[in-house]
Each structure stands twice: as structure tokens, then as C-alpha cells.
Amino acid sequence: MNQPAKTGSRACTSVSLGRGLELKSPVLLASGTVSYGEELDTLCDLSRLGGIVTKAISVEPRPGNPPRRIAETPSGMINAIGLANVGLERFVSDKMPFLRNLDTSVIVNIAGRSIDDYCEVVSVLDGEEGIDAYEINLSCPNVKGECMIMGVSSDATSEIVSKLRAVTRRHLMIKLTPNVTSIAAIARAAEEAGADSLSLINTVVGMAVNWKTRRPLLKNVTGGLSGPAIKPIALAKVWEVYNSVKIPIVGMGGIAGFEDAMEFLLVGASAVQIGTMNFVYPEIGEKVAIALEEHFSLPGTPTMAEYCGSLAVV
């Protein structure tokens, strides 16, 4: 991590995801919901978290999709932001100074139009201090082509992970989409190619319409559905992948509190990411992290390592 573990961290909830990614807490804040961390810094004690995952970074700045880009849906939201971001150069000059001083792990989410784009971003960032891992976004459902194509093919996933493994010694976390025939096959391809961990699931392809105007709510027509509505899907996918690979899994999808996090740990996640609920309760990550610390420090409670993946299936 960037700094030694601080006051308030609890050994009972620390977790190692391998290749230098040591988390003081299993709770991370998901990419796209915390920008580059600064917006939440006064609303949430980021030092209580395992880390934050930055907004996706691409070689060139991206304006993203035209508005309207977000719509509320029952028990969730649907978005088609389109990976809008400041680009690699401005990320290094404008965002990294703040991130280097964070008292928690920093995971940079990376997206691209081609394998060369991904490799270029990683190669440049490898020269920067203050980064603990890369989350490779192969699974954005609201960008036509590009990273989505790579995330639905085992061969393409294997190729990009192999290329990235050759250019960095840092931890590679591969973000998987549920919008495939077999997420387990994609997960195994990533593992065999050199991934250190997997994060899943990304959003589910969805659509929202206004029947009165007979128009879609999003300019992009379809987008990525997130929030509590997708939790059952996410749990099933984490369980499926847990039984298919040996590398750690970071689970996400509809986590809105302590009990949701416990469910993801139970089905095989070693850590979790909280996303959409950050928009509703900016302090949610801190509260879940504290609740997990309190639970796993209770006398007679199984350790977190004993608990993770202990789902009893008869």
C-alpha cells in the first residue's frame, strides 16, 4: 500500500489479494462512482477503506456519450456515461498528486480502444509512485465496441492479459462482464494469462423507456444497470467463478450495506466493491468497513479467511 496501516485499521479484516496488493479492509469503492477520490474525501473517511478504484483512464481524454446519460430505475440506476475521463496526461499531472497522499490503496481502472492503448496506459503509469494495482476494464456495456469486445471472448481476454502481464509487475485485476455465455470460461482465460485477481460483476445491459413519449430515457438507448436490482445476478456469478478459478475475487453488484457484503464474502469473494450506493450514501463504504471490523472481532466468530467461500451447499 502507499502508506503503512493507520489508526483504526483492524488486522481481523485485512486481506491480501496477492502481488503486493494488501488491503486493510475488504471494502473498496468502485470505479465510476468516486471519480478520483477528491469528491468523497470530506464525506467519507477513506483511510478506513481497503482502497478506491479510480474512474477509468484512457490514453486520450474522452467526453463520453451525449446526455441524457443516467436514469433511475426500480432498485437501481442505468447509465451510459461512455467512459468519460480526463485522459492519461491530465490524470498523471492533476489527479495523481492527491492519490499519492491517500491513506489507503489506490487501484487505477484502465480502458482502451485497443490492446496497444491498454499497454500504453499501463506503461506510463508504471513509472508513477502511489499506485497499488490496475483494474483492467474489459467489460463496459455502454461503449460500442472497444473494451466490450475483449471482455466477451476468452481468446481476446487471454491476449490482452498476457500483453499487460509482460509490461508490468504490479497487480492486475481483471474486471469481468456478466453479459456473456460463460463467465467462468472468461475468468479461467484471464487467470491462465497472468491475472492476479478478478473483479465482478460489471453492470448488466439494460434499457429504460418512457411509454408516454415513446422515447428511451438514455440518449444511448441502452446502458449499464447497477444497484440492488442486480445483486442476485452478481452473487450467482461470483459463486460460479469462485468454483472455477484459484485467484482472489472482488465481488460487486448491488451492495448496499453490511449484510450484502457478508453475502458476497460467503459465496467466495475475498473483498468487495461498493458502487451505486456511493451516490445515495457517500459514507456507505466507511460504515460497511467498520461493521465488518466489529463483526469479525467478536469472540468466537470465524475469521474472515474461514468465512469467505464457506457457503454450505447440500
KACOR-V469380 format. One record per pair of residues at least 24 apart in sequence whose C-alpha atoms are under 8 Angstrom apart, sorted by sequence separation. I is the first residue (numbers start at 1). J is the second residue. D is the distance in Angstrom with one decimal. If there is no record, write none. Layout:
I	J	D
I	J	D
This chain:
24	48	7.9
25	49	5.6
26	50	5.5
27	51	7.1
28	52	5.3
29	53	5.9
30	54	7.4
31	55	4.8
32	56	7.0
61	85	5.6
62	86	6.6
106	130	7.0
107	131	6.3
110	134	6.9
171	195	7.9
172	196	5.3
173	197	4.7
174	198	4.8
175	199	4.6
176	200	5.2
177	201	5.6
178	202	6.7
230	254	5.8
231	255	7.0
24	49	7.0
25	50	4.2
28	53	7.0
31	56	6.7
61	86	4.7
62	87	6.8
106	131	5.3
107	132	5.7
108	133	6.5
109	134	5.8
110	135	6.2
111	136	6.6
151	176	6.6
152	177	7.5
171	196	6.0
172	197	6.6
173	198	5.2
174	199	6.0
175	200	5.8
176	201	5.8
177	202	5.0
178	203	7.5
179	204	6.5
228	253	7.1
229	254	6.5
242	267	7.6
24	50	5.1
25	51	7.9
60	86	7.6
61	87	3.7
105	131	7.5
106	132	5.4
107	133	4.7
108	134	4.8
109	135	4.5
110	136	5.1
111	137	5.3
151	177	6.6
171	197	7.9
173	199	6.5
175	201	7.2
176	202	6.2
177	203	7.1
178	204	6.5
179	205	7.1
204	230	7.5
227	253	6.3
228	254	3.7
238	264	7.5
242	268	5.5
23	50	4.7
56	83	6.3
58	85	7.3
60	87	4.6
61	88	7.2
105	132	6.0
106	133	6.8
107	134	5.3
108	135	5.9
109	136	5.8
110	137	5.7
111	138	7.2
152	179	7.5
175	202	6.9
177	204	7.6
226	253	6.5
227	254	4.2
228	255	6.5
242	269	7.4
257	284	7.1
261	288	7.7
23	51	7.0
56	84	7.9
57	85	6.1
59	87	5.5
60	88	6.3
83	111	7.8
107	135	6.4
109	137	6.5
152	180	5.7
165	193	7.8
226	254	6.5
227	255	7.2
228	256	6.9
235	263	7.7
239	267	5.2
256	284	7.6
56	85	6.7
57	86	7.3
58	87	5.3
59	88	5.0
60	89	7.9
100	129	7.0
101	130	7.8
157	186	6.9
161	190	6.3
165	194	6.1
227	256	8.0
235	264	6.3
238	267	6.7
239	268	6.0
55	85	7.2
57	87	5.8
58	88	5.9
59	89	7.7
100	130	4.5
165	195	7.6
238	268	6.6
258	288	5.1
57	88	6.2
99	130	6.9
100	131	7.5
154	185	6.6
158	189	5.3
162	193	5.0
238	269	6.8
257	288	6.0
114	146	6.6
154	186	4.9
157	189	6.5
158	190	5.5
161	193	5.7
162	194	6.3
235	267	6.9
88	121	6.8
92	125	7.8
113	146	4.6
114	147	7.5
153	186	6.8
157	190	6.1
161	194	6.4
201	234	5.7
258	291	6.3
57	91	7.5
96	130	7.7
112	146	6.6
113	147	6.3
152	186	7.3
155	189	7.3
158	192	7.5
159	193	7.5
161	195	6.6
200	234	7.2
258	292	6.9
112	147	6.2
151	186	7.6
154	189	5.6
158	193	5.3
14	50	8.0
92	128	7.9
111	147	6.6
134	170	7.4
136	172	7.1
138	174	7.3
139	175	6.6
154	190	7.8
201	237	7.3
133	170	5.7
134	171	6.3
135	172	6.2
136	173	6.1
137	174	6.6
138	175	6.1
139	176	5.7
140	177	7.5
200	237	7.6
201	238	7.7
132	170	7.0
133	171	4.6
134	172	5.3
135	173	4.6
136	174	4.9
137	175	5.2
138	176	6.5
139	177	4.9
200	238	6.8
270	308	6.4
9	48	6.5
132	171	7.0
133	172	6.1
134	173	6.0
135	174	5.6
136	175	5.8
137	176	7.5
138	177	7.5
269	308	6.5
8	48	6.7
133	173	7.2
135	175	6.4
268	308	5.4
269	309	6.9
6	47	7.5
266	307	6.3
267	308	6.9
268	309	3.8
122	164	7.5
126	168	6.8
265	307	7.3
266	308	4.9
267	309	4.9
268	310	7.4
265	308	4.8
266	309	4.8
267	310	6.9
268	311	8.0
119	163	7.2
123	167	6.4
126	170	7.9
265	309	6.4
266	310	5.6
267	311	5.7
115	160	5.9
119	164	5.9
122	167	7.4
123	168	7.2
266	311	5.5
118	164	7.6
122	168	7.2
115	163	7.8
119	167	7.1
227	275	7.6
198	247	7.4
200	249	7.5
227	276	5.4
197	247	5.4
198	248	6.5
199	249	5.8
200	250	6.4
201	251	6.7
202	252	7.6
203	253	7.5
226	276	6.6
227	277	7.0
57	108	7.5
196	247	6.3
197	248	4.9
198	249	4.9
199	250	4.5
200	251	5.2
201	252	5.7
202	253	7.3
52	104	7.6
54	106	7.6
56	108	7.1
57	109	6.2
58	110	6.2
195	247	8.0
196	248	7.3
197	249	5.7
198	250	6.1
199	251	5.9
200	252	5.8
201	253	6.1
51	104	5.0
52	105	6.6
53	106	6.3
54	107	6.4
55	108	7.4
56	109	4.6
57	110	4.9
58	111	5.3
59	112	7.2
197	250	7.4
199	252	7.4
200	253	7.6
50	104	6.1
51	105	4.2
52	106	5.5
53	107	4.7
54	108	5.1
55	109	6.1
56	110	5.0
57	111	5.9
58	112	5.5
183	237	7.2
187	241	6.7
191	245	7.1
47	102	7.3
49	104	6.5
50	105	6.2
51	106	5.7
52	107	6.2
53	108	5.7
54	109	5.6
56	111	5.9
46	102	7.7
47	103	5.0
48	104	7.7
51	107	7.2
53	109	6.2
178	234	7.9
184	240	6.4
188	244	6.9
191	247	7.0
46	103	7.1
47	104	5.3
183	240	7.9
184	241	5.1
187	244	7.7
188	245	6.1
46	104	6.8
59	117	6.3
183	241	7.0
187	245	7.1
36	95	6.7
58	117	7.3
59	118	7.9
178	237	7.2
38	98	7.4
58	118	7.6
82	142	5.7
83	143	7.5
184	244	6.0
59	120	7.2
81	142	7.2
82	143	5.3
184	245	8.0
37	99	7.4
59	121	6.0
80	142	5.1
140	202	7.1
141	203	7.0
36	99	7.5
58	121	6.8
79	142	7.6
80	143	7.7
139	202	6.5
140	203	7.6
141	204	7.3
142	205	7.9
57	121	7.8
135	199	8.0
141	205	6.1
242	309	7.8
31	109	6.6
142	220	7.7
24	104	7.9
142	222	7.0
23	104	8.0
56	137	7.7
142	223	5.0
23	105	6.8
53	135	7.6
141	223	6.4
142	224	6.2
22	105	7.9
141	224	5.8
21	105	7.9
140	224	7.9
6	103	7.6
2	100	7.0
5	103	7.9
2	101	7.8
2	102	7.5
3	103	6.0
2	103	6.9
3	104	7.1
2	104	6.7
1	104	6.8
2	105	6.2
1	105	5.2
2	106	7.7
1	106	7.8
21	132	6.2
20	132	7.4
21	133	6.8
2	130	5.6
78	206	6.9
2	131	7.3
78	207	7.4
2	132	7.2
78	208	7.7
1	132	6.0
73	208	7.5
71	208	7.7
80	218	7.2
79	218	7.7
80	220	6.5
80	222	7.2
80	223	4.7
79	223	5.1
80	224	6.4
78	223	5.8
79	224	5.2
71	217	6.7
78	224	5.2
79	225	6.7
71	218	7.1
78	225	4.3
70	218	6.8
77	225	5.8
78	226	6.3
68	217	7.2
69	218	5.6
76	225	6.9
77	226	5.6
19	169	8.0
20	170	7.4
21	171	6.5
68	218	5.2
69	219	6.6
76	226	5.6
77	227	6.3
19	170	6.8
20	171	6.7
67	218	7.2
68	219	5.4
69	220	7.4
76	227	4.1
19	171	5.4
67	219	6.0
75	227	6.3
76	228	5.8
18	171	7.3
66	219	6.6
75	228	5.5
76	229	5.7
65	219	8.0
66	220	7.6
75	229	5.1
65	220	7.1
74	229	7.3
19	196	7.0
18	196	6.5
17	196	7.4
18	197	7.9
17	197	6.8
77	276	7.7
76	276	7.7
17	248	6.0
49	285	6.9
49	286	6.2
44	282	6.4
45	283	7.7
48	286	5.9
43	282	6.1
44	283	4.7
43	283	6.2
44	284	8.0
46	286	7.1
49	289	6.3
44	285	7.7
45	286	6.3
48	289	6.7
33	275	5.6
40	282	6.7
44	286	6.3
48	290	7.5
28	271	7.5
30	273	5.1
32	275	7.7
33	276	6.5
26	270	6.9
27	271	6.1
28	272	6.0
29	273	5.1
30	274	5.5
31	275	7.3
34	278	7.4
26	271	4.2
27	272	5.3
28	273	4.6
29	274	5.0
30	275	4.8
33	278	6.4
25	271	8.0
26	272	6.0
27	273	6.0
28	274	6.3
29	275	6.1
33	279	7.0
27	274	7.3
29	278	7.9
17	270	7.7
15	270	7.3
15	271	7.6
29	285	6.7
28	285	7.2
27	285	6.6
27	288	7.4
27	289	5.8
26	289	7.4
25	289	6.4
13	292	7.1
13	293	5.9
12	293	6.7
10	293	6.4
13	296	7.0
12	296	6.2
12	297	6.3
12	303	7.0
13	304	6.5
12	304	7.0
